[in-house]
Amino acid sequence: MAISIEELHKSYKDSKTTATETVKEIIATIDAEDKTINAYTEVFTDEALKQAELLDAKLAKGESIGLLEGIPISVKDAILIEGHKATASSRILEDYTATYDATVIQKLKKEGVIFMGKTNLDEFAMGASTENSAFGPTRNPTDTNRVPGGSSGGSAASVAANMAMISIGSDTGGSIRQPASLTGTVGLKPTYGRVSRFGLIAMASSLDQIGPFAHNVMDTAHILNIIEGKDSMDATSAELAANQLLDIESIRKADVKGLKVGIPKEYFIDGIDTEVKSAIDEIIEEYKKLGVEFVEVNLPHTQYAVPTYYIIMPAEVSTNLARFDGIRYGLSELEQSQDLQEVYKASRAKGFGNEPLRRIMLGTYVLSSGYYESYYGKAKQVQAMIRQDFTNVFKQVDAIITPTSPHTAFAIGEKVNNPVSMYLEDIFTVATNLAGIPGISVPTLSNAGLPIGFQLMTNHFQEQTLLTLANAIDNIRYARNNN
């Protein structure tokens, strides 16, 4: 069912299909596939069917519908939907039910989308494989012995396996782009502040950003066009200027002639799989045919991005997860404890998995007296240098191209006992979050073997250029797949 939003919308209008048929087809796919893939933590079967029936009744009366009405969407289970569980794939929130909608959910509800359910993730979005979930790992639909990436692995897998048309995930260090690459989907991380984070269970507040997964670039543009914008409930959300808004028709035309794209030598290093390097080289050659100019650029502080990220992020994790104390909400060992300190210890020890505990301890350490300036303070200085690197480069080029991941999907269990190896999965994606710039992962043109994605990055709030460049390759991919 890998059709686009526009195609499904036209099919509804032309009475070639109904919303009920569409939802039933997806539910049947979930029933058949998700016992193995484990993309969903909760499926909204009855609710989705009821929404579909209401839309069909509207269509039967000859009423007009919006572009996103009846579009089946899944949502990462770290984003709140009122009346549904919001577990962040953690035992500590296993029985928590959201009492309000995240801002992105409010906006999508107004457009009439159909929510199919909540998707699995690494616990509190901490991981790069979706093996850290308290509810079991998610598997890659291309090869179920392999990971789908993380932390938004359930979202990526739900789209890749046609168990949703769109999914809404979050990206703190690559958690949309890396799983998009490993599953052959499109994953967009907008500029920090372009999309409200209100209603997203926070991991690292200065780095988290909500964004979409889809089968194609145009669908991500349509979704971003709805969920972006200033929100009074999120002080970090941005008021977009007129020249920062999306021009959908221009993105569709994908005229990229004359654009200049940087190739950072720091990203094309030893250790990249030869098949990944070859796939990116092919993309560059296709861009050249379209009139794109390529130049080598330098991002000299890239080598410090991963260690910088793994100081700043755990520090914010330690602060954000302090609220899960067994008193206010979530799992509580209150009745089994003798005093307040024991409640805290017992509830958190039972509720959190190994990875959250590891990051809480690391973050608490780097924020502690005597170490704050040596670790956290220095990391913030290096973050500023990384941000300045991008500022300098974007004075020379319109965008940057890199691999999204240095390799294809790895086997389940291969890295689960090696945290450092798992952390290096973020090597090509974390700098984008540290700099606050937008990035997108798009499938390459090769259909052989496991999926490979390439990454594009642009300057702050330049998603128009980002999506235009991405769609130029998507158009080629679409043409090849339909010949």
C-alpha positions in Angstrom: 0.0 0.0 0.0 2.9 2.3 -0.7 0.9 5.0 -2.3 1.2 8.7 -1.5 -1.1 11.0 0.4 -2.1 12.7 -2.8 -2.9 9.3 -4.5 -5.0 8.1 -1.6 -6.8 11.4 -1.3 -7.7 11.2 -5.1 -8.8 7.6 -4.6 -11.2 8.7 -1.9 -12.6 11.5 -4.0 -13.0 9.3 -7.1 -14.8 6.6 -5.0 -12.1 4.1 -6.1 -11.6 3.1 -2.4 -13.1 3.9 0.9 -11.5 4.9 4.2 -13.0 1.8 5.8 -11.4 -0.5 3.1 -8.1 1.3 3.7 -8.2 0.9 7.4 -9.3 -2.7 7.3 -6.4 -3.5 4.9 -3.9 -2.0 7.3 -5.5 -3.8 10.3 -5.2 -7.0 8.4 -1.6 -6.3 7.6 -0.9 -5.6 11.3 -2.7 -8.8 12.3 -0.6 -10.8 9.9 2.8 -9.1 10.3 3.1 -7.5 13.7 3.3 -10.6 15.7 6.8 -10.9 14.2 7.8 -7.3 13.6 6.4 -5.9 16.9 6.1 -2.3 15.6 3.0 -1.4 17.7 2.6 -1.2 21.4 -1.2 -0.5 21.0 -3.5 -0.7 17.9 -6.6 1.6 17.9 -8.7 -0.9 15.9 -12.2 0.2 16.9 -11.4 3.9 17.0 -9.8 3.8 13.6 -12.7 1.9 12.0 -15.2 4.4 13.6 -13.3 7.3 12.1 -13.2 5.7 8.7 -16.9 5.1 8.7 -17.6 8.7 9.6 -15.3 9.8 6.7 -17.1 7.5 4.3 -20.4 8.9 5.3 -19.1 12.4 4.6 -17.9 11.3 1.2 -21.2 9.6 0.4 -23.0 12.9 0.9 -20.7 14.5 -1.6 -18.9 16.7 0.9 -15.4 17.8 0.2 -12.5 16.5 2.3 -9.1 17.8 3.2 -5.8 16.4 1.8 -5.0 14.5 5.0 -8.5 13.3 5.9 -8.5 9.5 6.2 -4.7 9.2 6.0 -3.6 6.3 8.3 -0.9 7.4 10.7 1.0 5.7 13.6 2.6 7.6 16.4 5.7 6.9 18.4 4.7 5.9 22.0 6.5 8.9 23.5 4.0 11.4 22.0 0.8 11.9 24.0 -2.6 11.0 22.6 -5.4 11.8 25.0 -7.1 8.7 26.4 -4.4 6.3 25.3 -1.4 4.9 27.0 1.9 6.7 26.8 4.6 4.3 27.9 7.8 5.5 26.2 8.3 1.7 26.1 9.2 1.7 29.8 7.8 -0.3 32.7 7.8 2.8 34.8 5.0 4.3 32.5 3.4 1.0 31.6 0.0 1.9 33.0 0.1 5.7 32.4 -2.7 7.1 30.2 -2.3 10.5 28.6 -4.7 13.2 29.8 -4.1 15.6 26.8 -3.0 15.6 23.2 0.5 16.7 22.1 0.4 19.8 19.9 1.3 17.8 16.8 -1.6 15.4 17.6 -4.0 18.3 18.0 -3.0 19.7 14.6 -3.3 16.3 12.9 -6.7 15.6 14.4 -8.0 18.9 13.0 -6.9 17.6 9.6 -8.9 14.4 10.0 -6.1 11.8 9.9 -6.8 8.4 11.2 -4.6 7.2 14.0 -3.8 3.5 13.8 -2.0 3.2 17.1 1.2 3.8 19.1 4.6 2.4 18.0 7.5 0.8 19.9 10.7 2.5 20.7 13.9 2.2 22.6 12.9 3.0 26.2 12.6 6.8 26.6 14.1 7.0 23.1 17.5 5.8 24.4 19.0 3.6 21.7 19.7 3.0 18.1 18.1 -0.4 17.5 14.7 -0.6 19.3 16.1 -3.5 21.3 15.9 -1.5 24.5 12.1 -1.5 24.7 10.5 -3.0 27.8 8.0 -4.7 25.4 10.5 -6.5 23.3 12.5 -5.6 20.2 11.1 -4.4 16.9 12.3 -6.2 13.8 13.2 -4.9 10.4 10.5 -5.8 7.9 13.2 -6.3 5.2 14.9 -9.0 7.3 13.3 -9.8 10.6 16.6 -11.1 12.0 17.9 -7.5 11.8 17.1 -4.3 13.7 15.1 -1.5 12.2 17.3 1.1 13.9 16.2 3.4 16.7 14.9 4.9 18.8 11.9 5.3 16.5 12.2 1.8 15.1 8.5 1.0 15.6 7.5 4.0 13.6 9.9 3.2 10.8 8.9 -0.4 10.7 5.2 0.4 10.7 5.7 2.5 7.5 8.1 0.0 5.8 5.7 -2.9 6.4 2.7 -0.9 5.2 1.1 -1.0 8.7 0.7 2.8 8.4 1.1 5.3 5.6 2.8 7.9 7.8 4.4 7.7 11.2 5.3 10.5 13.7 8.5 10.0 15.5 11.1 12.0 17.4 14.8 12.6 16.7 17.3 13.5 19.5 20.5 12.2 17.9 19.3 10.5 14.7 16.3 8.6 16.0 14.2 9.4 12.8 16.9 9.4 10.2 18.9 6.3 11.2 15.9 4.0 11.3 14.6 5.5 8.1 17.9 4.6 6.5 17.8 1.0 7.8 14.2 0.4 6.7 14.2 2.1 3.3 11.8 4.9 4.3 12.0 8.7 4.3 12.7 10.3 7.7 12.7 14.0 8.3 14.1 15.8 11.3 13.1 19.5 11.1 15.0 22.4 12.5 15.0 22.6 16.3 11.9 24.7 17.2 10.1 24.3 13.8 7.7 21.8 15.4 6.4 22.0 18.9 7.6 19.5 21.4 4.7 20.0 23.8 3.3 16.5 24.6 6.5 14.7 23.7 8.0 12.8 26.7 11.3 14.5 26.9 14.7 12.8 26.7 17.1 15.7 26.0 15.0 18.9 25.7 17.6 20.9 23.9 18.0 18.2 21.2 14.6 16.5 20.8 12.6 17.2 17.7 9.4 15.7 16.3 9.2 14.7 12.6 7.6 12.3 10.1 8.3 9.0 8.4 6.8 8.3 5.0 7.3 6.3 1.8 8.2 9.4 -0.2 9.5 13.0 0.3 6.3 14.8 -0.8 4.4 13.1 2.0 6.9 14.4 4.6 6.5 17.9 3.1 2.7 17.7 3.5 2.9 16.5 7.1 5.5 19.1 8.0 3.3 21.8 6.5 0.6 20.9 9.1 2.6 20.2 12.2 5.1 23.1 12.1 4.7 26.6 13.7 4.8 28.5 16.9 3.1 27.0 19.9 2.4 29.0 23.1 2.9 25.7 25.1 6.5 25.4 23.9 8.7 28.4 24.5 11.4 26.9 22.2 9.0 26.7 19.2 9.7 29.3 16.5 7.5 31.9 14.7 8.3 31.1 11.0 9.1 34.0 8.7 7.4 34.2 5.3 10.5 32.9 3.5 10.8 29.9 5.9 7.3 28.5 5.0 7.1 25.6 2.5 6.1 26.1 -1.1 4.7 22.6 -1.9 4.5 23.1 -5.6 8.1 24.2 -5.8 9.2 21.1 -3.8 7.2 18.9 -6.3 8.9 20.4 -9.3 12.3 19.7 -7.7 14.3 22.2 -9.8 17.8 21.8 -8.2 19.9 23.2 -11.1 22.5 25.6 -9.8 22.3 24.5 -6.2 25.7 23.9 -4.5 26.1 20.9 -2.2 29.0 20.2 0.2 30.7 16.9 0.6 32.3 16.9 4.1 35.5 14.8 4.0 35.0 14.0 7.8 31.9 11.9 6.9 33.5 9.8 4.2 35.9 7.9 6.4 37.3 4.4 6.7 34.8 2.1 8.1 31.9 2.9 5.8 30.6 -0.2 4.1 31.6 -0.2 0.4 28.0 -0.7 -0.7 27.0 2.4 1.3 29.8 4.4 -0.3 28.9 3.2 -3.7 25.2 4.0 -3.3 26.1 7.6 -2.2 28.4 8.0 -5.1 25.6 7.1 -7.4 23.3 9.7 -5.8 26.0 12.4 -6.3 26.3 11.4 -10.0 22.5 11.7 -10.4 22.5 15.1 -8.8 25.3 16.3 -11.2 23.1 15.3 -14.1 20.4 17.6 -12.7 22.8 20.5 -12.5 23.9 20.4 -8.9 27.4 21.5 -8.2 29.5 19.6 -5.5 32.4 21.0 -3.5 34.4 19.5 -0.7 33.8 21.2 2.6 35.3 20.9 6.1 33.5 20.3 9.4 36.6 20.0 11.6 34.9 19.4 14.9 32.8 16.5 13.6 35.2 14.0 15.3 34.0 15.4 18.7 30.3 15.2 18.0 29.6 11.7 19.5 31.5 12.3 22.8 30.0 15.8 23.0 26.5 14.4 22.5 27.1 11.6 25.1 27.8 14.2 27.7 25.1 16.8 26.9 22.3 14.2 26.3 22.8 12.1 29.5 22.9 15.3 31.6 19.5 16.3 30.2 18.2 12.8 30.6 19.2 12.8 34.3 17.3 16.0 34.8 14.2 15.0 32.7 13.8 11.6 34.2 14.1 12.8 37.8 10.3 13.3 37.7 9.7 9.6 37.5 10.1 9.0 41.2 7.3 6.6 42.1 5.2 9.4 43.7 3.6 11.6 41.0 2.7 9.1 38.3 3.8 5.8 36.8 5.0 2.7 38.6 5.3 3.1 42.4 6.8 0.9 45.1 5.2 3.1 47.8 3.4 0.4 49.6 6.4 -1.8 49.7 8.8 0.9 51.0 9.6 2.2 54.5 10.5 5.8 53.7 10.6 8.3 50.8 14.2 7.5 49.8 13.3 3.8 49.6 10.3 4.6 47.4 12.5 6.5 44.9 15.2 3.8 44.8 12.8 0.8 44.5 10.4 2.5 42.0 13.3 3.6 39.7 15.2 0.4 40.0 12.1 -1.6 39.0 10.7 0.8 36.4 13.8 1.7 34.4 15.7 -0.6 32.1 19.5 -0.8 31.9 20.0 1.9 29.2 18.0 4.6 31.1 19.8 3.7 34.3 23.2 3.9 32.5 22.4 7.3 31.1 20.9 8.7 34.3 24.1 7.7 36.2 26.4 9.2 33.5 24.4 12.4 33.4 24.2 12.8 37.1 28.0 12.3 37.2 28.8 15.0 34.6 26.5 17.5 36.4 27.9 16.8 39.8 29.9 19.2 41.9 33.5 19.2 40.8 32.8 17.7 37.4 30.3 20.1 35.9 32.8 22.5 34.2 35.2 19.7 33.3 32.6 17.7 31.4 29.3 19.5 30.8 30.8 22.9 30.5 33.4 21.8 28.0 30.9 19.8 26.0 28.7 22.9 25.6 31.8 24.8 24.3 32.5 22.1 21.8 28.8 22.1 20.8 29.2 25.8 20.0 32.2 25.0 17.8 30.2 22.3 15.9 27.4 24.8 15.3 29.9 27.3 14.0 31.3 24.8 11.6 27.9 24.4 10.0 27.4 28.2 10.0 30.7 28.6 8.1 29.9 25.8 5.6 26.5 27.1 4.8 28.1 30.4 3.7 29.6 28.3 0.9 26.9 25.8 0.0 23.1 25.3 0.0 23.2 21.8 1.5 25.4 19.0 2.7 25.3 15.3 1.7 26.5 12.4 3.7 25.6 8.8 4.4 22.9 8.5 7.1 24.5 5.3 8.6 27.9 3.8 7.9 26.3 0.5 7.2 23.1 -1.4 6.6 20.9 -2.9 9.3 22.8 -5.1 11.8 21.6 -8.4 13.4 19.4 -8.3 16.5 21.6 -9.0 19.5 24.8 -8.1 17.7 25.5 -4.9 19.6 23.2 -5.0 22.6 25.9 -5.8 25.1 28.4 -3.3 23.6 27.1 0.2 24.5 30.0 2.1 22.9 29.5 0.3 19.6 25.8 1.1 19.8 26.5 4.8 20.6 28.7 5.0 17.5 25.6 4.2 15.4 24.9 8.0 15.8 28.2 9.0 14.2 26.6 10.7 11.1 23.5 12.1 12.7 24.2 13.6 16.1 26.0 16.7 14.8 22.7 17.8 13.1 21.0 17.8 16.5 23.8 19.5 18.3 23.7 22.3 15.6 19.9 22.4 15.6 19.7 22.2 11.8 17.3 20.1 9.7 18.2 16.8 8.2 16.5 14.1 6.1 17.3 10.5 5.2 16.1 9.4 1.8 16.5 5.8 0.3 19.2 5.5 -2.3 18.3 4.2 -5.8 19.7 0.7 -5.4 17.0 -2.0 -4.8 19.4 -4.8 -4.2 20.1 -6.1 -0.7 19.3 -4.2 2.5 18.1 -0.6 2.4 20.6 2.3 2.4 19.8 5.9 3.0 21.6 9.1 2.2 21.4 12.2 4.4 20.9 15.8 3.4 21.3 18.8 5.8 20.6 22.5 5.3 20.9 25.6 7.4 18.4 26.5 10.0 14.8 26.7 8.7 15.8 25.9 5.1 13.6 22.9 4.8 12.4 24.2 1.5 15.8 23.6 -0.1 16.2 20.3 1.9 12.9 18.9 0.6 13.5 20.1 -2.9 16.8 18.4 -3.2 15.5 15.2 -1.5 12.5 15.1 -3.9 14.7 15.4 -6.9 16.1 11.9 -6.1 12.7 10.6 -5.0 11.4 11.5 -8.5 14.1 9.4 -10.1 13.5 6.6 -7.7 9.7 6.7 -8.4 10.4 6.7 -12.2 12.7 3.7 -12.0 10.4 1.7 -9.8 7.5 2.3 -12.2 9.3 1.4 -15.5 
